[in-house]
Amino acid sequence: MKISGAFVLITAVLMLALIVGLVSHTRDRGDISGKFNSANINQTRQALTPSVENSPHGQISIDYIKHLNDNFYNRFSFTLREMQTAGWLVEELLAMGYTWNEIEVQEFTYEEANPMTHMGIVMDLFVFIDYTPFVNLGIHPSGQSQNVVLTVPGQSDEVIIVGAHYDSVLNPGASDNASGVALLLESAQRMYESDNYYTIEYVFFGAEEVGLFGAYYYAYILTPAEHESILFMVNADILLDGDDLFYMAGYDTGRGPGANNITETWDSIAKEVNTQHDLNLRPLPWGVFGPSDHLAFLPHGHTVMLLAALDVTGEIPDEDIMMFFYEMNRVLHTPNDDIHYMIETWPDKVSTNMRTFSIFLEEILLASYYPDENGE
């Protein structure tokens, strides 16, 4: 199914109205932070997929998508369901074998994050909306959102950031964006016993759907030294909406997207994995400006990549980037963003897409981005 531009705009307005209604009526709920600690998190259960041994790339991701789809639907920003999802993410990382020393939960309120985004003026237009009718949809305001950050140490202090937002709109959110979250979880599980050269930070961003709040908050509170240590940022968002699998890479030159040795390495990796594994990854350079969490890193000069699956039926335009992204999606922000619907409707797409992105991401994380193997 195609999503019209008008439908997307109406959906965006309703989402803005809903979220500002939520936060504007929860500002006096008191301090509810501190929920993410050893006393409140289950540290004894097994991981959803206990072992990656003999698990083909992408299969673990599909297990995670199904779990999020069926157990954490309506993960709306600044709600208790979103907070519960964050708690489950922490539990899952601990179950993989990671420790509290490697996990951080960044908690932030609407008021704290709003000045760091470009959405403040727009959002404040809707403060008169009451959230009460939406409680019947299972949406209960929490007054805060959160980023879940996992740091996997490497031989180098240089950092690769891999991000995906875990909030969703009023649906199960399988493609947008359980797919990206699942990709990160599978990658983290595979990297647990890997001898990775670069330090990897997996960041599960909150409150993306209402203005990239989590990503802007994360990028804003980094120190200049921490920004300097970032090698690049990879963002996974909407991996199941089409059969055209894109990697969109570059940095903001001020006049458009730019290329460098990092993006050239990615091009080489894509060609290699396409040949070796019979994949069909496609570059889309200007897509680096597509609407997702990596936008928070562009103003700081970072090289970024967006991974996304679109349904391209015509010629790729040279402009109107925002509408291109929305028009080229089948289930985005609809009730059909459900893993069971997608598996029934497009039986092979889910496994093909997740396998492709899993293989590609792993090669990206293990590649060398310097002339010699020691990173000098």
C-alpha positions as CSV (number, residue, x, y, z in Angstrom):
1,M,0.0,0.0,0.0
2,K,1.1,3.6,-0.7
3,I,1.0,6.3,1.9
4,S,-0.1,9.7,0.5
5,G,1.7,12.9,1.4
6,A,-1.5,14.3,2.8
7,F,-2.1,11.3,5.0
8,V,1.4,11.6,6.4
9,L,1.0,15.3,7.1
10,I,-2.3,14.7,9.0
11,T,-0.7,11.9,10.9
12,A,2.2,14.1,11.9
13,V,-0.1,16.9,13.1
14,L,-2.1,14.4,15.2
15,M,1.1,12.9,16.7
16,L,2.3,16.4,17.6
17,A,-1.0,17.2,19.2
18,L,-1.0,14.0,21.1
19,I,2.5,14.2,22.5
20,V,2.3,17.8,23.5
21,G,-1.1,17.0,25.2
22,L,0.7,14.3,27.0
23,V,3.6,16.3,28.3
24,S,1.7,19.5,29.0
25,H,-0.6,17.6,31.4
26,T,2.2,15.6,33.1
27,R,4.6,18.3,34.1
28,D,3.6,18.2,37.8
29,R,3.6,14.4,38.2
30,G,6.8,14.5,40.3
31,D,10.1,12.8,40.0
32,I,9.8,9.3,38.5
33,S,13.5,8.9,37.5
34,G,15.8,6.2,39.0
35,K,13.7,3.3,37.8
36,F,16.6,1.8,35.8
37,N,18.8,0.1,38.4
38,S,19.6,-3.4,39.7
39,A,16.8,-3.2,42.2
40,N,14.1,-2.7,39.5
41,I,15.5,-4.7,36.5
42,N,15.3,-8.5,36.1
43,Q,18.9,-9.7,36.0
44,T,18.2,-13.5,36.1
45,R,16.4,-14.4,32.9
46,Q,17.9,-15.7,29.7
47,A,18.3,-13.7,26.5
48,L,15.4,-14.1,24.0
49,T,17.8,-16.0,21.8
50,P,20.3,-17.6,24.2
51,S,23.1,-18.3,21.6
52,V,24.1,-16.8,18.3
53,E,26.0,-20.0,17.3
54,N,24.5,-21.5,14.1
55,S,21.9,-18.7,13.9
56,P,21.9,-17.2,10.4
57,H,22.2,-13.5,10.1
58,G,18.8,-11.8,10.5
59,Q,17.0,-14.6,12.3
60,I,17.7,-13.3,15.8
61,S,16.5,-9.9,14.6
62,I,13.2,-11.4,13.5
63,D,12.7,-13.0,16.9
64,Y,13.2,-9.6,18.5
65,I,10.8,-7.9,16.1
66,K,8.1,-10.4,16.9
67,H,8.6,-9.9,20.7
68,L,8.5,-6.1,20.5
69,N,5.5,-6.3,18.1
70,D,3.4,-8.5,20.3
71,N,4.4,-7.3,23.8
72,F,5.3,-3.7,23.4
73,Y,2.9,-2.2,20.8
74,N,2.0,1.5,21.1
75,R,5.5,2.5,22.4
76,F,4.5,6.1,22.2
77,S,7.0,8.8,23.3
78,F,6.9,10.0,26.9
79,T,4.6,7.2,28.0
80,L,4.8,4.3,30.4
81,R,4.8,1.8,27.5
82,E,7.9,3.4,26.1
83,M,9.5,3.3,29.6
84,Q,8.6,-0.4,30.0
85,T,10.3,-1.0,26.6
86,A,13.4,0.7,27.8
87,G,13.4,-1.5,30.9
88,W,13.0,-4.6,28.8
89,L,16.0,-3.5,26.6
90,V,18.2,-3.2,29.7
91,E,17.1,-6.6,30.8
92,E,17.9,-8.1,27.4
93,L,21.4,-6.6,27.4
94,L,22.1,-7.9,30.8
95,A,20.8,-11.3,29.8
96,M,23.3,-11.3,26.9
97,G,26.0,-11.0,29.4
98,Y,26.7,-7.3,29.5
99,T,27.1,-5.6,32.9
100,W,25.8,-2.4,34.5
101,N,29.2,-0.9,33.9
102,E,28.5,-1.1,30.2
103,I,24.9,0.1,30.3
104,E,23.6,3.7,30.8
105,V,20.1,4.9,30.8
106,Q,19.8,8.6,30.0
107,E,16.5,9.9,31.4
108,F,15.1,13.2,30.1
109,T,11.9,15.2,30.3
110,Y,10.2,17.0,27.5
111,E,11.3,20.3,29.0
112,E,14.9,19.2,29.2
113,A,15.1,17.9,25.6
114,N,12.9,20.4,23.8
115,P,15.4,23.3,23.6
116,M,17.9,21.0,22.0
117,T,15.7,20.1,19.0
118,H,14.2,22.2,16.2
119,M,10.6,21.3,17.2
120,G,10.0,23.6,20.1
121,I,7.9,26.3,18.3
122,V,5.8,23.7,16.4
123,M,5.3,21.6,19.5
124,D,4.2,24.5,21.6
125,L,1.3,25.3,19.2
126,F,-0.5,22.2,20.5
127,V,-0.3,22.6,24.3
128,F,-4.1,23.0,24.5
129,I,-4.7,19.3,23.6
130,D,-5.9,17.0,26.4
131,Y,-4.3,13.5,26.5
132,T,-7.3,11.9,28.4
133,P,-9.0,10.3,25.3
134,F,-5.8,8.5,24.4
135,V,-5.6,6.7,27.7
136,N,-8.2,4.3,26.3
137,L,-5.7,3.3,23.7
138,G,-3.3,2.1,26.3
139,I,-1.3,5.4,26.4
140,H,-0.4,6.5,29.8
141,P,1.9,9.5,30.3
142,S,5.1,9.1,32.1
143,G,6.5,12.6,31.9
144,Q,9.9,11.4,30.6
145,S,11.6,9.5,27.9
146,Q,15.0,7.7,27.9
147,N,18.0,6.6,25.8
148,V,19.4,3.2,26.6
149,V,23.2,3.1,25.8
150,L,25.4,0.1,25.7
151,T,29.1,0.5,25.4
152,V,31.2,-2.4,24.0
153,P,34.8,-1.6,24.6
154,G,37.3,-2.0,21.8
155,Q,41.1,-1.8,21.4
156,S,40.6,1.9,20.3
157,D,39.0,4.7,22.1
158,E,37.5,5.9,18.8
159,V,33.7,5.3,18.9
160,I,31.3,4.0,16.4
161,I,27.7,4.9,17.4
162,V,24.9,2.6,16.2
163,G,21.5,4.0,16.9
164,A,17.8,3.1,16.5
165,H,14.7,4.5,18.1
166,Y,12.4,2.2,20.0
167,D,9.3,4.3,20.3
168,S,6.4,3.9,17.9
169,V,3.1,5.5,17.0
170,L,-0.3,4.0,17.5
171,N,0.5,0.5,16.2
172,P,2.9,-2.4,16.8
173,G,5.7,-0.6,15.1
174,A,7.4,-3.6,13.5
175,S,9.1,-1.8,10.7
176,D,9.2,1.6,12.4
177,N,11.2,0.8,14.3
178,A,11.3,-2.6,16.0
179,S,13.3,-3.6,13.0
180,G,16.1,-1.1,13.8
181,V,16.0,-2.0,17.5
182,A,16.2,-5.7,16.6
183,L,19.1,-5.2,14.3
184,L,21.0,-3.5,17.1
185,L,20.2,-6.2,19.6
186,E,21.3,-8.9,17.2
187,S,24.5,-7.0,16.5
188,A,25.2,-6.5,20.2
189,Q,24.8,-10.2,20.8
190,R,27.1,-11.1,18.0
191,M,29.7,-8.5,19.1
192,Y,29.7,-9.8,22.7
193,E,32.4,-12.3,21.9
194,S,34.0,-10.4,19.0
195,D,37.4,-8.8,19.0
196,N,36.3,-5.4,17.8
197,Y,38.9,-2.8,17.2
198,Y,36.7,0.3,17.7
199,T,34.6,1.0,20.7
200,I,30.9,0.5,19.8
201,E,28.1,2.4,21.4
202,Y,24.6,1.0,20.7
203,V,22.1,3.7,21.5
204,F,18.4,2.9,21.7
205,F,16.8,6.4,21.3
206,G,13.6,7.4,22.9
207,A,11.0,10.0,21.7
208,E,12.1,9.9,18.0
209,E,8.6,10.0,16.6
210,V,7.8,13.4,18.1
211,G,10.9,15.3,17.0
212,L,14.1,13.2,17.4
213,F,14.2,14.2,21.1
214,G,16.4,11.3,22.3
215,A,19.0,11.7,19.6
216,Y,19.3,15.5,20.0
217,Y,19.5,15.0,23.8
218,Y,22.3,12.4,23.4
219,A,24.3,14.5,21.0
220,Y,23.8,17.7,22.9
221,I,25.2,16.4,26.3
222,L,28.3,14.9,24.7
223,T,31.5,16.8,25.6
224,P,33.7,18.3,22.9
225,A,36.2,15.5,23.6
226,E,33.5,12.8,23.3
227,H,32.4,14.3,19.9
228,E,36.0,14.3,18.8
229,S,36.3,10.6,19.6
230,I,33.3,9.6,17.3
231,L,34.4,7.9,14.1
232,F,30.9,7.8,12.6
233,M,27.3,7.2,13.4
234,V,25.0,4.5,11.8
235,N,21.2,4.8,12.2
236,A,18.8,2.0,11.5
237,D,15.2,3.0,10.9
238,I,12.4,1.5,8.9
239,L,14.0,-1.7,7.6
240,L,10.9,-3.6,6.4
241,D,8.8,-1.1,4.4
242,G,10.1,-2.1,1.0
243,D,12.3,-4.3,-1.1
244,D,14.8,-1.6,-2.0
245,L,17.5,-1.7,0.6
246,F,19.4,1.5,0.9
247,Y,22.5,2.8,2.8
248,M,22.6,6.6,2.8
249,A,26.0,7.9,3.7
250,G,27.8,11.2,4.0
251,Y,28.3,14.3,6.0
252,D,26.9,17.8,5.8
253,T,29.2,20.0,3.7
254,G,26.8,23.0,4.0
255,R,26.0,22.6,0.3
256,G,24.9,19.0,0.4
257,P,26.2,15.5,1.4
258,G,29.9,14.9,1.2
259,A,32.0,11.8,0.8
260,N,35.3,10.8,2.5
261,N,37.4,7.7,3.2
262,I,34.7,6.4,5.6
263,T,31.9,6.5,3.0
264,E,34.2,5.1,0.3
265,T,35.0,2.2,2.6
266,W,31.3,1.6,3.1
267,D,30.8,1.6,-0.7
268,S,33.5,-1.1,-1.0
269,I,31.9,-3.1,1.8
270,A,28.5,-2.9,0.1
271,K,29.9,-4.1,-3.2
272,E,31.7,-7.0,-1.5
273,V,28.8,-8.2,0.5
274,N,26.4,-7.9,-2.4
275,T,28.7,-10.2,-4.4
276,Q,29.6,-12.7,-1.6
277,H,26.1,-13.0,-0.1
278,D,23.9,-12.3,-3.1
279,L,22.5,-9.1,-1.6
280,N,21.1,-6.0,-3.2
281,L,22.2,-2.9,-1.1
282,R,21.9,0.4,-2.9
283,P,23.6,3.7,-2.1
284,L,21.5,6.9,-1.9
285,P,23.9,9.7,-1.0
286,W,21.5,12.6,-0.6
287,G,19.3,10.4,1.6
288,V,21.7,11.3,4.5
289,F,19.3,14.1,5.1
290,G,16.3,11.8,5.5
291,P,14.1,12.3,8.6
292,S,15.6,10.3,11.4
293,D,17.9,10.3,14.4
294,H,21.2,10.7,12.5
295,L,20.1,14.3,11.8
296,A,21.2,15.2,15.4
297,F,24.8,14.3,14.5
298,L,25.1,16.2,11.2
299,P,25.5,19.7,12.8
300,H,28.5,18.4,14.8
301,G,30.3,17.4,11.5
302,H,30.0,13.7,11.9
303,T,29.9,11.2,9.1
304,V,26.6,9.3,9.2
305,M,24.8,6.5,7.5
306,L,21.0,5.8,7.5
307,L,19.9,2.2,6.8
308,A,16.3,2.0,5.4
309,A,14.1,-0.2,3.2
310,L,11.9,1.7,0.8
311,D,9.5,0.8,-2.0
312,V,10.8,2.7,-5.0
313,T,8.4,2.4,-7.9
314,G,9.7,5.2,-10.1
315,E,12.7,7.4,-10.6
316,I,14.5,8.6,-7.5
317,P,14.0,12.4,-7.3
318,D,16.8,14.9,-6.9
319,E,14.8,16.9,-4.3
320,D,11.7,16.7,-2.1
321,I,13.6,14.3,0.1
322,M,11.1,14.3,3.0
323,M,8.1,13.4,0.8
324,F,10.2,10.8,-1.1
325,F,10.8,9.0,2.2
326,Y,7.2,9.0,3.2
327,E,5.8,8.2,-0.2
328,M,8.1,5.2,-0.6
329,N,6.8,3.3,2.4
330,R,4.0,0.6,2.5
331,V,3.1,0.4,6.1
332,L,4.6,3.4,7.8
333,H,2.4,4.8,10.6
334,T,-0.5,2.5,9.8
335,P,-2.0,-0.5,11.6
336,N,-0.3,-2.7,9.0
337,D,3.0,-2.0,10.6
338,D,2.6,-5.4,12.2
339,I,5.1,-8.2,11.7
340,H,2.4,-10.9,11.2
341,Y,0.7,-8.9,8.5
342,M,4.0,-8.3,6.7
343,I,5.1,-12.0,6.9
344,E,1.7,-13.0,5.5
345,T,1.7,-10.4,2.8
346,W,5.4,-10.5,1.8
347,P,6.6,-13.9,3.0
348,D,10.3,-13.5,2.0
349,K,10.8,-9.8,2.5
350,V,11.3,-9.8,6.3
351,S,14.0,-12.5,6.3
352,T,15.8,-11.0,3.2
353,N,15.9,-7.5,4.6
354,M,17.0,-8.4,8.1
355,R,19.7,-10.8,6.8
356,T,21.0,-8.1,4.4
357,F,21.2,-5.4,7.1
358,S,22.7,-7.8,9.7
359,I,25.5,-8.9,7.4
360,F,26.2,-5.3,6.2
361,L,26.3,-3.8,9.7
362,E,28.6,-6.5,11.0
363,E,31.1,-5.9,8.2
364,I,30.9,-2.1,8.8
365,L,31.7,-2.5,12.5
366,L,34.7,-4.9,11.9
367,A,36.2,-3.0,9.0
368,S,39.4,-0.9,9.2
369,Y,39.1,2.8,8.4
370,Y,42.8,3.5,8.3
371,P,45.6,2.5,5.9
372,D,47.0,-0.1,8.2
373,E,45.5,-2.7,10.5
374,N,46.6,-1.0,13.7
375,G,44.4,2.1,13.1
376,E,47.4,4.4,12.9
